[in-house]
Amino acid sequence: MRWWNRKTYGNHIGGIWVDWTLAWGCRSGAFESNLSPKLPFNGERVRLDQICSKGKSSLRLKDLQGGGEYAVYGASGVAGAIATYQNDRPYVAVVKDGAGVGRASLCEPRTSVLGTMQALIPSERVDCSYLLHLVRSLRLGSGYSGSTIPHIYFKDYGKLVVPLPPIPEQRNIAGQLDALEAAMRVCDEQAAVLSKLVKSRFVEMFGDPASAEAKWPKRKVSEFCELHIGPFGSMLHKSDYISGGHPLVNPSHIIDGAIRVDDTLTIDNEKYSSLEPYQLHVGDVVLGRRGEIGRCAVVKQDGLLCGTGSMIIRPNKDCRSDFLQRALSFPSFAEQLENRAVGVTMKNLNAKIVGSAAISLPPIERQNEFASFAEEADKSRFGIQREGTSVLDFKAPVVWLGADDVRGGELRSKS
């Protein structure tokens, strides 16, 4: 069994050869999937608060206005600097509330953190890099408390029992996981390259679909699409919502051109049937008509309901839904909609506004050609993401079992 491997990907995508080399750690798919933290390893088990202590974290952004030579970390990295520092040696910082709650990062010595972060100061019994990976393996953000703004507290997660092998093994584990994270970054970078490639190909084939100098005649959206806004707020009440039913698609559920449903914001079959005009069909494009203008996605599954803040756009045979989604979310078209939106507090779109907007509509044969290119690119991108997921799945077992156990003989290989 090989611990490190390299794989070269290559594919013809629409006549373009794309290749790259990806390095990754031992793939988790080669092992039994029910990895257990209870398997024996060379060390002891202790409470987290026995190997690290709570550091200071009371600084506010306004405290950074005076500047200085010592960095202050926030949730997104270095947020500024001050004239002094709170921690004189390396430590781990955890986002304790708001967006990114539970995310952990390694901080340099002679630095400080904002009040939204919790500094964890390692004791002499634990290597700081190992502590970082250990905290990340706990996935603290998945069990936060707080109805509006999520919060996690050291007094709670400090009680968690964690593995503590000898210092040399800690450093070995941390080194292996640093390498795995580097492999994950390669996966992310290569997936991003393919996404950019598809966007570039779209512009190369079709240009700016909202431009006056577009390659094909412009047509109003209403000429080749049906448009329906979502149900009025009075048609859905808080008491209608259940878990595990038919999901609603509001603008907040449209992320990066895809639908990400919330299984707790759903309705039952009876309510779903009563709202038939607002049921989403496979091939529809759902557009957010409030907030971030231009946010839209292709519907790829049945059983979804258009939310109050969204709109259904149903193209006819002259237009592919995947082409339409890219055209509607193109920056110039989104700007066009933004300028036409109505409302003072929050801008809104309606069927008339969207239907009267025009885009360049190429022949369906050209749309199909682009779709084939995008499909090949997506296959390659999904392959990369699967490798990244394999690496991610392998991280926690290395922490909980030890690198030698995972590599050697404690886990059974399927191959």
N, C-alpha and C positions, 0 to 999 in steps of 0.2 A: 504494500500500500504506500503510495507516495504522499508525503506531507505537502510539498509545494508542487505546483504544476503550472504550465503555461499553455494557453490555447489561442490559436490564431483564428479569428473569424474573417470570413470574406464572402461577398455575395454580389451578384449582378443585380442592381436595383435600377430599373428603367434605363439600362444601358450603361450605368455608371458602376465601376468596380469600387466597392467599399471594403477596406480591410483594417484590422487592428489586432493587437495582441493584448490579451488579458491574463493577468496573474491572479491566482487565488489560492487560498488555503485549502486544506482537505475538505471536500464537499460533504455537507451534512447528509445529503441524499444517499451516501454510501453506508450509512449507519442506521441502526434501529431508531425510529422516530421518537419513541417514548423515553427520551433521555431523562434520567432521574437524578436530582441533586442529593439523593440519599445513598448513592453508591460510595464506597470507601475511597478516601484520598489521603495523601500524606500531610496531615495537619489537624487542626482543631476547629471547633465551631464556637463562635463568640457572638455577642451582641454588637451591632455596628457601633453603638456609642462607647464600647470598650476599646475600640481601636482608633477612634477619631473624636474630636471635641468640636463644639459649636463655636465658631469664630464671630467676630463683630460684623454686623451688616446693617448699619443705621444711616449710611450716607444717602443723600437725595441729589437729584440732578443739579439743583441750584447750588449745592455745596461745591460743584466743580467749576463754577464760574471764575474763580480766582486763578485757576490753572496750577501748574507745578510740574515736577519732574517724575512723580510716581503715578503709575497707571491705576485707573479704577475700572473694574470690569462690570458690565451689565449683561443682560440676557443675550445680546447680539455680539458680544466681544468687548473690546476696550471702549468705554463710553466717555472718557476724559482723563484728567489728571489733577492731582492735588499736591500740596507742598509736603505732605508726610505720608505715612503708610500704616496699615493696620496689621499686616501679616508679614513676618520677616523671612519665611521659608515657603517652599512650594506647597500648594494646597488644592483642594477640589472645591469648586463653587457649583451650587445647585440652584436652578431657578425655582423659587418657592411660591410664586403666585403669578397669575396672568398667563399670557400666551407663552407656550413652551415650558409650562410647569413640569418640573422633574428632570429637565435636561441638565446634564452635568458637563463640566469642562475643567481642564487643568489650568491653574493660574501660576504665574511666575512669582518668585519671592519678592518681597518689598513692594507689594501692591495691596489694593483694597477692593471691596465689592460694594455695589449699591444695595439699598434696602430691599430690593426685589430678589436678591440672591442670598443664599446661605453659604457661608464659608465653612468647610469641614477641614479641620486641622488634623493631619495624621499624627498618630503617636509613633514612638520608636518601633512599635511592633509591626508596622505596616508600611510598605513601599507606596509612595504617593501615586504612581502610575497604576499600580494594582488597585488602589482604593478607587481611582477614577473608573476603571472598568467594572469593578465590583458594584459601585453605585449605579452605573448604567445598566447592569444586568438586572437590577431590582425593578426597573421600569416604574419609577415612583409616580410618574404622571398619570398612570392608568388607574390610580385609586385615590384621586384627590377629593377633598371636601370643599364645600362652598357652592351655593346655588347660582351666584352670578359670576364671581371671579374665583377661579380655582385656587386653592391653597394647600400646601403640604407643610408639615411641621417636623423638625428634627426630634422633638419629644415623642413623636409617634413612630416615624420610620427608624429612629435610633434604636428601637427595641428589637428590630428584625435580627434574626440569627443568620450569620453569614460564615462562609468558610475562610479559615486563616491558615494557609500553609506556611512553611518556613520562608524567610525572606528570599533566599535564592530561588525557590520555586515561584514566589510571587513575581520576581523580576522576569523569570522565564515566561510565565503566563502573560505578563504585561507586554513583553516583546512580541509574543505570538499574536496577541490581539492588536497591537499597533500595526503589524503587518496585514492582518485581516482588514482593518479599517482602511489601510492604504488601497487594498484590493477593492473595497466598496467604493472608494472615491473614483477609482478607475471605471467601475461600472457606471457610476453616475455621470462621469464626464463623457463616456462613449454614448450613453443614451441621449445626452444633451446634444452631442454632435449629430446624431441621426435625426433628432427633432428639428434642428436647424436646417439640416439637409432637405427635409420635406418642405419646410417653409420657403426655402430658397427656390426649390423646384416649382412651387406654386406661383411665386412671383415671376419666375422665368417663363412659365407657360401662359400665365393669365395677366400678368402685370397687376396694377392696382384696380380692383374691380369697381371702385367708386370714382375713379378718375374720369375726367372729361375726355382724356386721351386713351381710354381703354381700347383693347384690341377688338372687341366685339360690341355691337350696339347695346346700349343700356336699356333695361326694361324695369318697370316698377315691380316690386316684390309681389304686389297683389295680382299681377297678371299671370303669375305661374305658381302662386301659393295660396292656400286657405289660411286665414289668420283668426285666432280666437284668444281672447284674454282669459286668464284664469277665473275661477269662481269669485263672486263677491264675498267679502269677509263674513257677511251675515249668513252665508250658506254653510259655513264651517264654524263649529264652536269648540271650545276647549274640551268639553265633555265627549266630543266625537273622537278624540285622539286615543289610540291604543298602541300597544307594542306588537310587532309581528304581523301587521296587516298590510294594506296597500300603501306604499310610501308616497308622500307628497314631495313634489319637486319645486322648491322655492329657489330664489336666486342664490341663497347661501349654500345650496346643494349642488351648484354648478361650479366646479373647480377645475381650472386648467383644461377646459374644453371637454370635461367628462362629468357625469352625474354621480355624486356620492351621497346616497340616501342615508337618512337617519331612521333606524329601525324603531325608534321610540316615537316618531312623528308619522303615524300611519292611521288608516281608518279601516273599519270592518267591511265585509262584502256588501252588506245592505246599503251602507252609506256610499260605497264606491259605485254601486249600480245606480243609485239615485242621481249621481253626478256624471252620467254617461257623456255629455257633451265635452267634459273636461278630462276625459280619460286620454292618456298619451298612447299613441300607437308606435310600434317599431318603425323607424324611418322618419318620424317627426323630428323637428328641431325645436327644442324648448329654449326660450329666450328670457332672461331676466329683464323685466321692464321697470325695475326700481333699483336704486343704488348704482352699482357699477354697470354702466351702459355698455352693451356689446357682449356681455357674458352669456354664452350659449353652448349647447351640446346636442349631439345626436342621441335620440332615444334608441337603446339597443335591447330593451326587454319590455315585455308586456306587464300590465298590472300597476303601472305608475299613474299618479294623478297630478295634473298641472296645479301648482299652488297659486294662491291669490296674487302673489307678486311676480308671476311668470306669464308667459304667452306661448301659445302653440302656433308653430309655423309648419304647415304641411305642404311640401312641394309636389307638383305634378310630374308627369313623365319627362318633362323637358329639363328637369334639374335634379341632380343627385343631392341627397341630404348632407353627405359629407362635404361636397363642394360648397353648398349653401352655408354650412356652419363656419367654414373657413372664411367665406366672403363676408358674412355678417360680423365676424369677430375681427376682421381686418381693421387696423387702426384708423384708416381714413373713413371707413363706413361707420365705425363706432363713434367717431367724432361727429359725423353727419347726424347720427341719431341723437347724440348728446346735445347738439345745437337746436334740435327740434323738440326735445323733451319739454314737458310742461311741469309746473310745480315750483314752489318757492323753497319750502323746507327740504323736500326730497323730490328730485326730478323723476317723472314717470313717462312711460311710453304707452301708447294705445295702438289699436289695430290700424287706425287711419294713418298715424305717423309712420309706422313701420311699413305699411303697405304702399305708401306713396314714395318711399325712398327707392332709389334705382341702383341697380348693379349691372355690370357687364356680364351677360350670360353666354358663355361659349357653347358650341355644339356639344351634344351629349357624348359624342365619340371622344372629344378632347377631355371631357370630365372623366370618362371611363379610363382613359389613358393615365391621367393623374392618379386616379383611385388605385390602379394596379401598382404604380410606383409606390404610393403611400403604404399599400398593404405589404409589399415586400420589405420596406423600411421598418414597418411596425413589427413584422415577424422577427427581424434581427434585433430590434430594440427590446422586445419582450424576452428574447433569449438572453440578452445581457442582464435584464432586470431579474430573471430567474437565477442567474449566477450570483447576482448581488444578494438576493434573498437567501440563497444557500449559505453564503458567507455570514449573513446576519443571524441566521438560525444557529450557526455553529458557535457564535460568540459566547452565549451564556453557558453552554456545557463546558467550555474551556475554563471559565471562571469557577464553576461549581464543582468540576471534577478534577481539574488540573490538566495541563497540556500533555503530560506523559500518559495519563490514563486514557485520554481521548485518542491519542496517537497509537498507544501500544496495544493493550489487550483487554481493558475493562469493558469496552464496547465491542459488539460483534459486527463485523462487516457483512453486508448482504451479498457482496460480490465475491 
